[in-house]
Amino acid sequence: MTSPVSPVPPASASAERWTPRLWGTLLVLCAAMFLDALDVSMVGVALPSIGSELDLSTSALQWVVSGYILGYGGLLLLGGRAADLLGRREVFLVALAVFAVTSLLGGLVDSGPLLIASRFVKGLSAAFTAPAGLSIITTTFAEGPVRNRALSIYTTCAAAGFSLGLVLSGVLTEVSWRLTMLLPAPIAVLAVLAGLKLIPRSPREKNRGGYDVPGAVTGTASMLLLVFTVVQAPEVGWASARTLLSFLAVAVLLAAFVTIELRTASPLIRLGVLRSGAQIRAQLGAVTFFGGYVSFQFIATQYLQSLLGWSALETALAFLPAGLIVALSATKIAGVVDRFGTTRVIVTGFALLVASYALFLRIDLTPAYVAVILPSMILLGLACALVFPSLNIQATNGVADHEQGMVSGLLNTSIQVGGAVILAITTAVITASGDGSAESGASPQAVLDSYRPGLVLVTVFAVAGLLINLTGLRGRRARRTLTVTGSQPRVDALGTPSGTEPREKVAVGD
């Protein structure tokens, strides 16, 4: 099957009315992001059934999830740079095809190790589709209102996929856990076929300095080892020799990576991009936002199922209001960002996130859906609708086209590593506060009490994200009130200097 060799004309990408092909391109990219989020959320509910049928221990079962996170988080930096150097369209479509094949294999295997291996490879493929897809959007749609609209739709599909996955998993697992693995395969195949026709080719970056193989090796190894260490730390002990030595090795690899990137002619990551305050706030915001959300979902799911005795489907429906709010806001958030700017929208979203988590601290052994759970989910949905698209917009604005893949990979790395690290820390806090399991024989009140420090920690991370982004508001206000003193030349009608006149105030925006 052939595909067009010329990119979408810039005029069509910046026009108010999008062409059918532009919509088709965005739909394919949204489908890939939707599948990624759908897959992550569906497998969690299916774990008990998987463990029962494949006779997996609890420690082995966690690798069905951790294997995916390891592959995904470990190769995102490499995936983002590969999109710039090898072609965004090619990298995206090949990785999406691998995603489809591994989805099929994951639903057909009959052993735990093969399932874990398929999940790891699936995570590797997502590490290439995510940054490639985001960079295709940012290079196809002109920066400003048009790109903001595209990114708001794109990120909304991720949130909608995550929410829908919770509901679908509750339904599909009643039939067979294998359906949760198989469902993404046909959708991914259709997306690949559509992408071959619709996604435009993009010029590859001219790689005069050669490929940064040492940077790719040290960067990938450091991320793989970091994710592996934080996933294993709660089981082997945070203060164990194995964990401490692993963290030391991560530090050594990261130091080597930074040194290589500063000296190489064609770095995997141009570290100068982090000189931007907006970029740093976007990356740290992604860490605190997604890490806190994943940890909150873990605690809330345990509370609803283990303590209140809700079914998987009932638990999924409890989260549904948040997902619906995100889905319904898809076409609205771009206008909000255009009017108020990313910093204000992110700050507002984090404030709502803090309120959501703080309200959930009121949970008790008696279900209080209307008074506590539902308001928390509504606030959570509003927060996600505001923060997630705005972080993507802020991270990619002002970045040259040939570095969009790099920045997209960096942002997704912040999201995944933040999720893995903060969830591991939250789990350790819960474990230190008690068993955290209703099956351990502890009283329901003791289990609930073990959850509260975790919820407090999640709230603290949300507050940290709020404070980080508040610094952007202060910086913006200072720039807007900047006054340039002195004088400037006065010119006559012919443009000839004739004395001086006071300069006016200069307003400088973000």
C-alpha positions in Angstrom: 0.0 0.0 0.0 1.4 3.4 -1.0 1.1 6.7 0.9 1.5 10.3 -0.1 5.1 11.6 -0.1 4.3 15.2 0.4 3.4 16.7 3.8 0.2 18.4 4.5 0.5 22.0 3.3 1.1 24.3 6.2 -1.8 26.5 5.2 -4.3 23.7 5.8 -2.8 22.9 9.1 -3.3 26.4 10.3 -6.7 27.2 8.8 -9.7 27.6 11.0 -11.5 24.8 9.0 -9.6 21.6 9.0 -9.5 19.4 5.9 -10.9 15.8 6.1 -7.3 14.5 5.8 -6.2 16.6 8.8 -9.1 15.2 10.8 -8.2 11.7 9.6 -4.5 12.1 10.6 -5.6 13.3 14.1 -8.0 10.4 14.4 -5.3 7.9 13.7 -3.0 9.5 16.3 -5.8 9.7 18.8 -6.6 6.0 18.3 -3.0 5.0 19.2 -3.0 7.1 22.4 -6.5 5.8 23.2 -5.3 2.2 22.9 -2.2 2.9 25.1 -4.4 4.3 27.9 -7.1 1.6 27.4 -4.5 -1.2 27.6 -3.0 0.2 30.8 -6.3 0.5 32.6 -7.9 -2.8 31.5 -5.1 -5.1 32.6 -5.3 -3.9 36.3 -8.8 -5.3 36.8 -8.0 -8.5 35.0 -5.0 -9.4 37.2 -6.8 -11.7 39.6 -8.2 -13.8 36.8 -4.8 -13.9 35.1 -3.1 -15.1 38.2 -5.7 -17.8 38.8 -5.7 -19.2 35.3 -1.9 -19.1 34.7 -1.0 -20.0 38.4 1.1 -16.9 39.0 2.2 -15.8 42.4 1.6 -12.2 43.5 5.2 -11.2 42.8 5.1 -12.7 39.4 1.7 -11.2 38.7 2.9 -7.6 39.3 5.3 -8.0 36.4 2.3 -8.2 34.0 2.0 -4.5 34.8 5.6 -3.7 35.7 6.9 -5.3 32.5 4.9 -2.9 30.4 6.0 0.1 32.5 9.7 -1.0 32.3 9.6 -1.2 28.5 7.6 2.0 28.2 9.5 4.2 30.6 12.9 2.9 29.7 12.9 3.6 26.0 10.9 6.8 25.7 14.0 9.0 25.3 15.3 6.8 22.6 11.8 6.6 21.0 11.5 10.4 20.8 14.8 11.0 19.2 14.3 8.1 16.8 11.2 9.8 15.5 13.2 12.9 14.7 16.0 11.0 13.0 14.3 8.1 11.3 11.0 9.8 10.4 8.0 10.3 12.6 5.6 8.5 10.3 7.8 5.4 9.8 8.5 5.1 13.5 4.9 5.6 14.5 3.5 3.0 12.1 6.1 0.3 12.7 5.7 0.6 16.5 1.9 0.6 16.2 2.1 -2.6 14.1 4.3 -4.2 16.8 1.7 -3.1 19.4 -1.0 -4.9 17.4 1.0 -8.2 17.1 1.9 -8.2 20.8 -1.7 -7.6 21.8 -2.7 -10.7 19.8 0.1 -12.8 21.3 -0.7 -11.6 24.9 -4.3 -12.9 24.5 -3.2 -16.3 23.2 -0.2 -17.3 25.5 -0.6 -20.0 28.1 2.3 -19.2 30.4 3.2 -16.4 32.7 6.7 -15.7 31.4 5.4 -15.4 27.8 2.7 -13.0 28.9 5.2 -10.9 30.8 7.5 -10.9 27.8 4.7 -9.8 25.5 3.8 -7.0 27.9 7.4 -5.8 27.9 7.6 -5.7 24.1 4.3 -4.0 24.1 5.7 -1.3 26.4 8.7 -0.9 24.1 6.4 -0.3 21.1 4.4 2.3 23.1 7.7 4.0 23.9 8.0 4.8 20.2 4.3 5.5 19.3 3.7 8.0 22.1 6.5 10.5 21.3 6.2 10.0 17.6 2.5 10.6 17.6 2.8 13.7 19.7 5.5 15.1 17.5 3.5 14.4 14.4 0.7 16.6 15.9 3.0 19.4 16.9 4.7 19.5 13.4 1.5 19.1 11.4 -0.7 21.7 13.3 0.6 25.3 13.5 1.6 26.5 17.0 -1.2 28.5 18.6 -5.0 28.0 18.8 -5.0 25.3 16.0 -2.3 23.2 17.8 -3.9 23.8 21.2 -7.2 22.4 19.8 -5.5 19.3 18.3 -3.6 18.6 21.5 -6.7 19.0 23.7 -8.5 16.4 21.6 -5.4 14.2 21.6 -4.9 14.2 25.4 -8.6 13.9 26.0 -8.6 10.6 24.1 -5.9 9.3 26.4 -8.0 10.2 29.5 -11.2 8.8 27.9 -9.3 5.6 27.0 -8.2 5.2 30.5 -11.7 5.7 32.0 -13.4 3.5 29.4 -10.8 0.8 30.0 -11.8 0.6 33.6 -15.4 0.0 32.6 -14.7 -2.4 29.7 -12.3 -4.5 31.8 -15.1 -5.1 34.3 -17.3 -6.3 31.6 -14.8 -8.3 29.5 -13.1 -10.0 32.5 -16.5 -11.5 33.4 -16.2 -13.5 30.1 -12.4 -14.0 29.9 -9.3 -11.9 30.8 -7.9 -12.8 27.4 -10.5 -10.4 25.8 -8.8 -7.5 27.6 -5.5 -8.4 25.9 -7.1 -9.1 22.5 -9.3 -6.0 22.2 -6.6 -3.5 21.2 -5.3 -5.7 18.4 -7.9 -5.2 15.7 -8.2 -1.5 16.5 -4.4 -1.1 16.2 -4.5 -2.9 12.8 -7.2 -0.5 11.5 -5.2 2.4 12.7 -2.1 1.2 10.9 -3.9 0.8 7.6 -5.5 4.2 8.0 -2.2 5.8 8.9 -0.5 4.5 5.8 -3.0 6.5 3.8 -3.4 9.6 6.0 -0.3 10.4 7.9 2.0 12.6 5.9 5.7 12.1 5.5 7.9 14.5 7.3 11.5 15.6 6.6 14.0 13.8 8.8 16.5 15.8 10.7 19.9 16.1 9.0 22.2 14.1 11.1 25.6 15.5 10.4 27.1 14.5 13.7 26.3 10.8 13.4 24.1 8.8 15.8 24.5 9.2 19.5 25.0 5.5 20.3 26.8 6.1 23.7 24.0 8.5 24.7 21.3 6.1 23.6 22.9 3.2 25.6 23.5 5.1 28.8 20.2 7.0 28.6 18.1 3.9 28.0 20.0 1.8 30.5 19.6 4.5 33.2 15.8 4.7 32.6 15.4 1.0 32.5 17.3 0.5 35.7 15.6 3.4 37.5 12.1 2.0 36.7 13.2 -1.5 37.6 14.6 -0.4 40.9 11.6 1.6 42.0 9.2 -1.2 41.0 11.2 -3.8 43.0 12.1 -1.6 46.0 8.8 -2.1 47.9 9.4 -5.9 47.7 13.1 -6.1 48.4 13.3 -3.1 50.7 14.1 0.5 50.1 17.2 0.3 52.4 18.4 -3.0 51.1 21.9 -3.3 49.6 20.4 -4.3 46.2 18.2 -1.2 46.1 20.9 1.2 47.2 23.4 -0.2 44.7 20.9 0.0 42.0 20.2 3.7 42.7 24.0 4.3 42.8 24.3 2.6 39.4 21.4 4.8 38.1 23.3 7.9 39.3 26.5 6.8 37.5 24.7 6.1 34.3 22.8 9.4 34.4 26.1 11.3 35.1 27.7 9.5 32.1 24.6 10.3 29.9 24.8 14.0 30.8 28.5 14.2 30.1 28.0 12.5 26.7 25.1 14.8 25.7 27.1 17.9 26.5 30.0 16.8 24.3 28.4 15.0 21.4 27.6 16.8 18.1 24.2 15.1 17.7 22.9 14.5 21.2 19.9 12.3 22.1 18.6 15.2 24.2 19.8 18.7 23.7 20.1 19.7 27.4 19.8 23.4 26.5 16.0 22.9 26.1 15.8 22.7 29.9 17.0 26.2 30.3 13.4 27.3 29.7 11.4 27.8 32.9 8.2 26.9 31.2 9.8 23.6 30.0 11.0 22.7 33.5 7.6 23.5 35.0 5.9 21.3 32.4 8.3 18.3 33.0 8.0 18.6 36.9 4.3 19.2 36.6 4.0 16.0 34.5 5.8 14.0 37.2 3.7 15.2 40.1 0.4 15.1 38.2 0.6 11.6 36.8 2.4 10.1 39.7 -0.1 11.5 42.2 -3.1 10.4 40.0 -1.8 6.8 39.5 -1.2 6.5 43.3 -4.7 8.0 44.1 -6.3 5.5 41.7 -4.5 2.6 43.4 -5.6 3.7 46.9 -9.2 4.5 45.8 -9.5 1.1 44.0 -8.3 -0.8 47.0 -10.6 1.1 49.3 -13.7 0.6 47.1 -13.1 -3.1 46.4 -11.3 -4.4 49.5 -13.0 -2.5 52.2 -16.4 -1.6 50.8 -16.8 -4.8 48.8 -17.6 -3.2 45.5 -17.3 -5.2 42.3 -14.8 -4.4 39.6 -17.6 -2.9 37.5 -19.0 -0.8 40.4 -15.5 0.5 41.1 -15.1 1.4 37.4 -18.4 3.2 37.4 -17.3 5.2 40.4 -14.4 6.6 38.4 -16.7 7.2 35.3 -17.8 10.8 36.2 -14.2 11.9 36.0 -13.7 10.3 32.6 -17.0 11.8 31.3 -15.9 15.3 32.3 -12.6 14.9 30.5 -14.3 13.5 27.4 -16.9 16.2 27.2 -14.4 19.0 27.6 -12.3 17.9 24.6 -13.4 20.8 22.3 -13.5 23.4 25.1 -10.1 23.3 26.7 -8.2 24.7 23.7 -10.3 27.9 23.9 -9.6 28.2 27.6 -5.9 27.8 27.1 -6.0 30.4 24.2 -7.7 32.9 26.5 -5.8 32.4 29.8 -2.5 30.8 28.9 -1.1 27.4 29.9 0.3 28.6 33.3 -3.0 29.9 34.7 -4.9 26.8 33.4 -2.3 24.4 35.0 -2.4 26.3 38.3 -6.2 26.1 38.4 -6.1 22.4 37.5 -3.6 21.6 40.3 -5.7 23.6 42.8 -8.7 21.4 41.9 -6.5 18.3 42.2 -5.5 19.3 45.7 -9.2 19.8 46.6 -10.1 16.4 45.2 -7.5 14.5 47.1 -8.1 16.4 50.3 -11.8 15.7 50.1 -11.2 12.0 49.6 -9.3 12.0 53.0 -12.8 12.0 54.6 -13.5 8.4 53.5 -14.8 6.1 56.2 -15.9 2.5 56.5 -19.4 3.6 55.6 -19.8 4.4 51.9 -20.4 8.2 51.4 -20.7 8.3 47.6 -22.7 11.5 47.3 -20.9 13.4 50.0 -17.3 12.3 49.4 -16.6 10.0 46.5 -18.7 11.7 43.7 -17.5 15.3 44.5 -13.9 14.0 44.6 -14.3 12.4 41.2 -15.9 15.5 39.7 -13.0 17.7 40.9 -10.6 15.1 39.7 -12.2 15.1 36.2 -12.1 18.9 36.0 -8.4 18.9 37.1 -7.4 16.3 34.5 -9.3 18.1 31.8 -7.3 21.3 32.6 -3.9 20.0 33.5 -3.1 17.2 31.0 -3.7 19.1 27.7 -2.0 22.2 29.1 1.2 20.4 30.1 1.5 19.0 26.6 0.9 22.4 25.0 3.4 24.1 27.3 6.1 21.5 26.8 5.9 21.6 23.0 5.4 25.4 22.4 8.4 27.3 21.1 10.3 24.1 20.2 11.7 23.7 16.7 10.1 21.1 14.5 13.2 18.9 14.3 13.2 18.6 18.2 9.5 17.9 18.7 10.2 14.2 19.0 12.9 14.8 21.5 10.7 17.0 23.7 7.7 14.6 23.3 9.9 11.7 24.5 11.1 13.7 27.4 7.6 14.7 28.5 6.4 11.1 28.3 9.4 9.9 30.2 8.5 12.4 33.0 5.0 11.0 33.0 5.9 7.3 33.1 8.9 7.7 35.5 6.8 9.9 37.7 4.0 7.4 37.8 6.4 4.5 38.7 8.4 6.4 41.3 5.5 8.1 43.1 3.4 4.9 43.1 6.3 2.9 44.6 6.8 5.6 47.3 3.1 5.7 48.1 3.0 1.9 48.3 6.0 1.9 50.7 4.2 4.5 52.9 1.1 2.4 53.0 3.0 -0.8 53.8 4.9 1.0 56.6 1.7 2.3 58.1 0.1 -1.2 58.2 -0.5 -4.2 56.0 -2.7 -2.3 53.6 -4.6 -5.5 52.7 -8.0 -6.6 53.8 -6.9 -10.2 53.2 -4.1 -10.0 55.8 -6.5 -10.5 58.7 -6.2 -6.9 59.9 -9.3 -5.1 61.0 -11.1 -2.9 58.4 -10.3 0.2 60.5 -6.6 -0.8 60.5 -6.6 -1.2 56.8 -8.3 2.1 56.3 -5.8 3.8 58.6 -3.0 2.5 56.5 -4.4 4.2 53.4 -4.6 7.6 55.0 -0.8 8.4 55.0 -0.8 7.4 51.3 -3.6 9.8 50.6 -1.8 12.6 52.5 1.3 11.9 50.4 -0.6 12.1 47.2 -2.1 15.4 48.3 1.4 16.7 49.1 2.6 15.8 45.6 -0.4 17.7 44.2 0.5 20.7 46.3 4.1 20.5 45.1 2.9 20.6 41.5 0.7 23.6 42.3 3.6 25.5 44.0 6.0 24.7 41.1 3.6 26.2 38.5 2.7 29.2 40.7 6.3 30.3 40.1 5.4 30.7 36.5 2.6 33.1 37.4 5.0 35.3 39.4 7.5 35.3 36.6 4.9 36.3 34.1 3.6 39.1 36.3 7.1 40.5 36.7 7.7 40.5 33.0 4.4 42.2 32.2 5.2 45.1 34.6 8.7 45.6 33.3 9.4 49.3 32.6 12.3 50.3 30.4 13.7 53.6 31.7 15.7 56.2 29.7 14.9 57.8 26.4 14.6 57.0 22.8 15.3 59.1 19.7 12.5 61.3 18.4 12.1 61.4 14.7 10.4 63.9 12.4 8.1 63.2 9.5 11.0 62.3 7.3 12.4 59.9 9.9 15.3 62.2 10.9 16.3 62.1 14.6 15.4 65.3 16.4 16.0 65.0 20.1 14.6 62.4 22.5 11.4 61.4 24.1 10.6 59.1 27.1 10.1 55.5 26.4 6.7 53.8 27.2 6.2 50.8 29.4 7.1 47.6 27.6 4.8 44.6 28.3 6.5 41.3 27.7 4.3 38.1 27.7 5.3 34.5 28.2 
